[in-house]
Amino acid sequence: MPLLAASLLMLALNVQYPAHWFTPVTDPHKPDWEILPQAAKPGEVILSKRNELGILSNFAATPFTLHGVRYASVEGFWQMMLYPEGPHDPRTAAQYPHTRAEVAQMTAFAAKAAGDAGEANMRKLGIDWVTFEGRRMPYRSMTRGEHYRLIVEAMRAKLDQNPKVRQALLSTGNLILLPDHIQEPNAPPEWAYFQIWMEVRKTIR
């Protein structure tokens, strides 16, 4: 199919989706990390926190229970793993601004800031692992290892326990999902939450 015809087809396909997902945003106070909705090409959509698709972000306040423990968000679950898990954890040699349990109940930028503090301590201690239920696993691994599987499990729990998350994901149809923030170069696979959601979307139709 010629490129022009293909582009027109993708534009036509976007008609079935809410127009505000693609409406250009002009914001002089836009943070440097943000990718605005208008960056999407035909057949794509930005998972912008400026509209209802933001619920698919790890930052979103979408509580879920995993292995009997309640978490306020996927971000809280993620960043919690950077914190000491009990008195015999080597990470207790450093000072932390929060407890592991407190981070588990955080959302959005509060959870991210807590995680930044945790990562800073990991660098000081020369630690490249996190823990869950007493198990150590590599952090920032380029392979789909145990940490990746845990993040996917948490995202599935978020989906299963929050009907609005499922509704939002299914509403994206066949659109290619893209992040609303600039990705780190060579980021581990679990950072690509938008790709994970596309894989999950295939399984719930």
N, C-alpha and C positions, 0 to 999 in steps of 0.2 A: 504494500500500500504506500503511495507517495507520502512524503513527510507532511505536506500541507493537509491532505485528506485525513491523515492520522490525527493531526492536531485538532482539526475541526470535529472529529469524532469524539476526542477526549473532552473538548469543550461542551459538546452536547451531553455527554455522560454526566458532567458536573451539574447539569440543570436539576437533577433529581435530589440534590443535596441542598441544605440550607445555604442561602446566599451569604449570610454573615460569616460562614466559615472561610470565605475567600475574599471578603470585602477588605480593600486596603485600609490599613491603620496608619494614621499620622500621629506620632507621639514624640514630641521633642524631649521627653524625659525617659524614652525607651532605654532600658539597661543594655549594656554592651553585649551581654550574653544572649539576648532574645532574638529569635528569628520570627518575624511577623507573618501573619497569614498570607499576605500577598506573595511571599517567596515560593509558594506552591505552584507547580506547573500543572497543566491539564492532567487529570487523573491522579493528582496527589492532594493531600491535605496536611496542614501543619496542626499538630496536637496542641493548639494554643491554650494557654491558661486564661486567655481573655474570653473564652466561650465555654460551652458545656463539654467540649472535648478535653478540657483540662482535667477532668475527673480521671482520665487515663494516665495522668502523670503520677510518678511515684510520690510526688509531694502532696497529692490530694488527701484530704481528711476522709479516708474510706476505711474505717476500722474493720478488722477481721481477726479471727482466732485461728491460730496455727499451733498444732500439737498441744492444745489446751491453754495456750497463753494468748491474751488479747494484745493486739498492736494497733496503734492509732493510724498508721500509714505504712506503706511499703518502705518509704524513706526511713521512718523510725526503726523498722525491722532491720533494714540494711545497716544503718549507722550504729545501732546497738551492738552489732557483732564486733565492732572495733574496740569495745570497752571490756574491762576485766570481768571475768565470769567466775567469781569466787575468790576467797582469800589466798589461794595457792597459785593463782594465775600470775605469771611473770610480769604482766603488764601493770600490776599494782605498784611496781617500783616507780611509776610516774604519777603525777597529779592530774586528776580529771575534773572538769567543771560540773559533771553530772554523774549519776549512777547509771548503770546499764538499764535498770528498770525505768528510770526517768526518760532516757532516750527512746525507749520502746513506745512511750506515750506521746512522742513529739510528731509534728508534721512539718512539711514545707521547709522554709529556710532555717527554722530553729533546729530541726533535725540535721540539716546539712551542716550548719555551724558546729553542732556537737560532733559530727563526724570529722570535720576538719581538725578539730582539737584532738580527736582520737588518732587520726593519721599522723599528726605532728608528733605525738608520743611514740607511735610505731617507728617513725624515722629515728627518733632519739634513742630508742631501745634496740634498733636494728632488727625489728620484727617484721616479717612479711606475711603473716597469717592472721586470720580471725577465727573466732570459735562460735559454735552453736551446739548446745546440749553437750558441752564438754569435748567436742571434737574439733581439732584444728584443721584448717583447710587453707590453701594458698589464696592470697588476696591479689587482685589485679592480674589474674592468670589469663593468658591468651587462649586457653583451651576451655571447652565447656565442661568444667569440673564440678566439684561438689557445691561451690559457692554459686555458680550459675544455676544449678538445679534447685537450690534453695530459693533463689530469687524468683525463678519461674513458679515454684510451688507457692510462694507468697502471693504472687500476682494472680495465680489461679484461685487462691482462697479469697482474695479481694474481689475477684469477679463473681465467684459463687455466692458470696455473702452480701453483695451490694447490687441489687437489681439495676440501679441506675448505671452502674459500670457496664454491665452486660448490654443494656439498652444502647448506651453510647457507642460501644464497640461495634455492635451489629448495625447501627445506623450508618457506619462508614462504608458499608457495602464492599465494593471491590477497590476502593481508593487505596493508593499507596500511602501509608502513614509515615510522617516525618516528625522529628523532634522540634520543639520550639526554642531550643537552645543550642549553642555551638558545641559540638562534640569534641572531646579531647582527641588528639591524634593517636592512632593505634590503641583506641580504648578497648578494654576487654568486652567479650560478647554480651555480658549481662548489662552493660551500660546501654545497649541498644534496645531499650524497652519498647520502642515503636516496632521493631522487627519481631520481638517476642509476641506482641499483641497481634500482629498479622498471622503468626503461626497459630496462636490460640484461636483466632477468629475462624480459621479453617475448620477447627475441631468442634465448634459450637453451633454451626449452621444446621 
